[in-house]
């Protein structure tokens, strides 16, 4: 049985999606699966226990964000180490290195235009790379060519960017006064600058389970050559405006993952760290493996068990899952 087209995947009902994935049409023989468990949160499984210091996250805006998105409300920023000045950032990263860290993710809240205010920090990022030797991933938000070129010159290892394909979600959930085309321009800027860039597609922000925006985001990304593609999923956070909204179901997430696998057959594909917990996560993880992902961040024990039953070669790393593009290139 050959892989179906993206268009046909999109027409399948939930049970048909599950049946398709159960047919193992997307699963590779002699597959190697990469698992990741960075220091963003505590993680323990039968094969790994995470470290608090190995690959932490830093916010250059502290807990501040101009957007107050309905699904986040700045809650995610509260889990990050704060470094709101360039000197703070170098000091924090020096402490990371001294405590055994090998790298970090530099992120932050967004300005009203959807960009993380990175420009004041780029010179010190170059210094961190030069003097501390850390692996540095940067989350940019909307980014222009000038900033992308400066990031390239700073020798950051990779750029992470959320790609939004729905104008309605941009306006109503993110509260941004930009267009879908601004995401496309950001991708073009990152590619033109010659950066390693890893687009993220967030599934489930449309509360009516309409996945047209996710499909549009994948199409947008397919016009570029990303280093890897990461699929994440909405998870309701207590205290946010969307805390009462149901998360996407495993078959919804799997539909997007399987479509990405067809659209990016040679590109590392990851199920990322943000996704619903509990029974939804367990089912999602196994369906993602059946959909042909190359990596999962913070895998459920059931995902690990499934990989073992397939006799796959398993690796687990304390890095951010964006590192898949270097780990993947070593093994293909």
C-alpha positions, 0 to 999 in steps of 0.5 A: 500500500502506497502513501495517500496524498495529503488531499485524501488524508484531509478527507478521511474521518477520524476512524479512517485516519486511525485505520490508515495509520494502523496499516503502517503505511507511514512507518519505516523499516529499520527505523531510528527514533529520537526522543528528547527531554530537555530541561524545560520540565521534569521528565522521567521514564523507563529510559531517562530522567531529565536534568534541570540544568542541561538545556534550560530556557531563557526569556529576554522579556521576563514574564512580559508579553504585549500580546496576552494571547488567549491560549497562553496569557504569558503563562509559558514565560513564567517557566523560563529563566528571566534575562531582560538585559544583555548583561543579564543574558550573558550572566545567566548563560555563564551560570548555565555553563558552570552548572553543566549545561550544554546549551539553551533556548533563548525566547521571550514574549512578543512585541505588538508586531509579533516579534521577540525583541532580540536585536539588543541581545544579538551581540551578546548571543555571539559572545555566548557562542564564542566564549561559552561554547553553548548550543544556542537555539533562538525563538524569534516570532515574526522576523525581518531579514536584517534580524535574520542576517544578524542572527546568522552572523552571531552563529546561533545554531538554529531558529525556531519559529511558529507558523500561523496559517489562519488569519482568524487565529492571528487576529482573534487568538494571538491578537496580532495586527499582521497577516498570514503573509508575514509568517511567509516573509519570516520564513523567506528571511530565515532561508535567505540569511542561511540559518538553520530554521525549524518551523513549528505548527500548532494544532487545535487553536480553532475550537471547532476542530477546523484544521484549515490553518494548520494545512495552510501553515504546512503549505507555506513551509513547503515553499522553503527548505526547513531544517526540520518541522515540528508539530505541537498541539494546543493544551488548555492552561489554567488561568488563560482565556482558552482554559475551557476549550477542549484540546485537539483529539489524537486523530486531529494531531495525527492528521496534521503529522501524517500530512506533514510526513507526506509533504516533507518526506526527507525532512526530519519531522518531530512531535514537539513538547507542547501537546495535551497530557494524560490519555490524549498524549498517550494516544497521540504519541503512538499515532505520531510514531505510526505517522512516521515521525523521526522524533518525539519530545518528552515521549510517553512510556507507551510511545517508548514501549511501542518503539521497542516492539518495532525493534527500532533503534532508540536514542534519547537526548537532553537537548531541545528537539530542534536538534533533530536536524543534526542528529538526523543527518548523522543517522540517515 
